[in-house]
Amino acid sequence: MTFKKFLPVLALLSLPVVAQAEKFPAPIEAMRDRGVEVLERFDAPSGLTGYTALFNGRPLALYVTEDNQHALIGSLLNANGDDLTGPVLDEKVSLPQSKVLWEKLKNSTWIADGSDSAEKIVYAFTDPNCPYCKRFWNDARPWVDAGKVQIRHVMVGTLGLSSQKKAAFLLSAKDQKAALKGNESGKNPAKEIKSIAAEQRKQLDDNQQLMASLGATGTPAIFYLQPDGMMQMHPGAPQGQQLIEILGPRP
C-alpha cells in the first residue's frame, strides 16, 4: 500500500493551506462546502488553475477553467498521455505529509532493534502477543545483525489487556532491547505486570492513537521511506521480495 493513498487527519494542520480569507472561484467554494479541504494553488496548462486538495483523507487535484465557472476533478493528461497530476500531488501533498508523519514516528515511544548507526530506519507497530510481529522480527535478523537496518518497535497492546501489560513491561524494563529480544525470540517472554504505571499507560495510549491516525488496523504495521522520501506502509509480516523492498538488499 502506498502512503499517498491514505492521508491521516492528524497531519493536515501541518500542510500548506490556502489562506482562508482568499476568495475562491465559485466551483472551488462549492467543493469546500461539501467538505473538500483546499491546500495550495498551482499553475496548470491551457488556461486552467490547479488546486491541491484533500477529501476524506485522500489527495486530489481540482482544475478551474479560465472563466472560473467550471471545475474538473481528477488527472490531467498531456498529448502523449502522460499524467501531469500525480507528480504535483506527490510534491505538494504526499511528500510533505510523509515528512510530517515520519517525524511523529520519530517522536513516538519505541524500542530499537539494531545498530544506532544503521543506514536504514524502519518503524513497526508491535504487539508483544502478535505471532506475525515475532515472524517479522525473526525474518529481519540478517539485516539487523549485519548492522544495515534498525527496526524501531512502536509498542502497542492491540490484542487486549494481556498485550498491554506485556508492552508496559517491555517499556519499563531497564534493558529494553534485551527484553524485546527475549519476547520476540520466545526465549524469555515478557511478563504481565500487575498494574500499568501512568507513564507507560500514556506511552501506550499515544502509540495507539498514532497507529490509528496512520490508518493501520493490525500488527505488525511497518513504515519505511522510499529513496524519494515517500513514506510507505506494509500491513502484516512481509515475505520474500517484500522484505527486500522494505529492508533493502539481503546482506
N, C-alpha and C positions, 0 to 999 in steps of 0.2 A: 504494500500500500504506500503510495507516495504521500508525503506530508502535505503537499499543496492541495490535496483533496479534502483535507479537514483543517479548519482554522478555528481553534477554540476561542470562546468568548473571552477568556482570561487575558489575552494579549491584545485585544482590539484597541484598548486605550493607548497602546504604545505605537500604533501605526499612524502614519501621517493622515490627517483628516482635513478635508477642505473646510475652510472657515465657515462656521455656521451662519455668519452674517451675510455671506455671499448670496446673491440672488441667482438661483439655478434656472436653466431653461425649463419650461413647463413640463416636458416629459420626464425630466430628472426629478422635479418636485413630486410628480405623481408616483414615481418609483419610491422616493423617500417616504411618502405617505403610506406605502404598502410594506414598509419595513426594511427597505434596502438601505444600507449604510454606505454613503458615498465617501470615498477616501481621498482620491487625488485626480486632478485633471491631467491629461496628457495629449500630446499632438497626435493627430491621425491624418491619413491622406484623404484626398478628394473632397476637401472642404468639411470633413467630419471633425467633431471634437470628441475626444475619448475621456471616459471617467472610469477609474477602477472603483470597484465596489464589493461589498460583501452581502450575501443573503443567506440566512440560516447557516452561517459559518463557512460558506463557500465563496471563493473569489469569482468575480465575473467582470466583464467589460461592457460598458454602455457607450454607444456611439450616437451622438446627436447630429442630425442633418444641419446643413448650413443655414436653413431658415429657422432653426431652433424649435420646429413644430413637431418633429418626429424623432424617435429613438429606436435604435436596434440593439438587441442583446445577443451576444454570442461571439463567435470567432470571425475575424475579418481575414479574408484571403486575398492574395495578390493574383496577378495574371498567370503566374506559374503554379498556383495552388498552394503556395506557402502560407502557413499560419502566421499572421502578424500579431495575434492577440496573446498567444501563450508566452512568448518571451517578455512581453510587457507585464503580464500578471506575475511571472516568476521574479522579475526585477523589482517591481514596485509593491508586491503583496507577499508572495511566498518566501522570498529570501529575507526581507526584514522580519517577517514573522518567525522564521527559523532562528534568527539571531536572538530575538527576544526570548523564545521558549528554551533555547539551549542555555541561556543564562539562568533561567528559572530552574532548569535541571541541575546546573552547577551549584545553585544555592539551596537545593533540597538536602535532606539528610540521607546520606548514603554510606555504604561500606565499600572500600576499594579492594578489588581483587586484581593484583598485578602491580607492576612497577610504576612509580610516580613519573618516571621518565619515558614511559611508553609513548610511541609516536601516534597512537590512535586511542581515543577515548570512546567508550560505549556505555550508555546508561541502560539499565534493565530494572524494571519494577519487579520485585522478587517477593514471593510469599514463602516463608520457611517450610510450609507443608506442601508446597506445589511440586509434584513429581517432574513436571516439564521444566521447571526452573532448575532442578537438580540435573536434568539431562543437558540443558544448555551449559550449566557450569562445567560439567564433565566434558562435553564436546569442545568447549573453548580452551581446554588445557594446553594444547600445542601452542596457541597464540599467546596465552597469558604466561606460560612457563618460559617461553622464548623472549619475553620482555617486549613483545611487539604491541600488545594490547592491554589496556587497563579497563576492566569492567567495573563500573560503579553501580552497585546494587542498591537501588532505592527501595528500602524495606517497607512492605505493606502487609496488612493482615486481612486479605480479601476472603479467605476461606473460613472465617469465623473467629470466635474468641480464642481458641487454641492457637491459631496463627498469630493473633495479636499479642498474646502472651509470649510466644516464642520470638517474635520480631522484637518486642521490648527487651527480652533477654539478650538478644544479639546486640541491640543498640546500646545497652548499658554495660556490656562486657568490657573488662579492662583491655583485653586484646581482641578487638572486633574482628580483625582479619582472621585470626586463629579460630574464633568462634564460628564465623561464617564458613570457613573451610571445613570445620568439623561437622557442621549441619549439612552442607551441600554434598559432601563426600559420603555422608552416612556413618562416618567413624565415631562421631561424637555429637549426636543430635542435640539441638537446642532444647532447653528446658522450658516448661511453662511456669513463669513466675507467678506467685500468688496474687500480687497486686501490681498493676501498671502505674509507675510513677507519673506525676504530672508532666515532667519533661518529655518522657517517651510517648505519652499519650498525645501531646501536641505534635511531636515529630511524626507520629503515625497518621494523625488526622490531616496534617498538612500534606504529607506524601500522598494520601488517598485522594485529597481534593485535587492535587496536581495531576495525578493519574487520570482522574475523571475528566479534567479540563482538556487533557491531551487527546481524549477520545478513546483511551484504552479501557477495555472492559474485562480483561483477564490477564493472567501472568503465565510466563514472562511477557512483558511488553517491552520491546527493545528499540531504543532510539539511537541513531547514528547519523553522522554527516557524510554526505557525498563530497567528492572533490570540489564541486562548485559551491559548496557551503549550504546546500539544501538539506534540511533535516528529513529523515525518513523514519517510519515506524514499521517494525516487523512484529506481528502478533504471534505468540506461541514460540515453541522451540524450533529454531531453524535447522535444516538438514542439508547436507551435500553442498551444492553450489550456493545455497542461501547463506551458509556460514562464511564462504569466501567473499560474497558480496558485502556482508556486514563487517567481517573482521579483517579482510584483506587476504593476500596470497598465503597459502599454507606454509608455515616455516619449514 
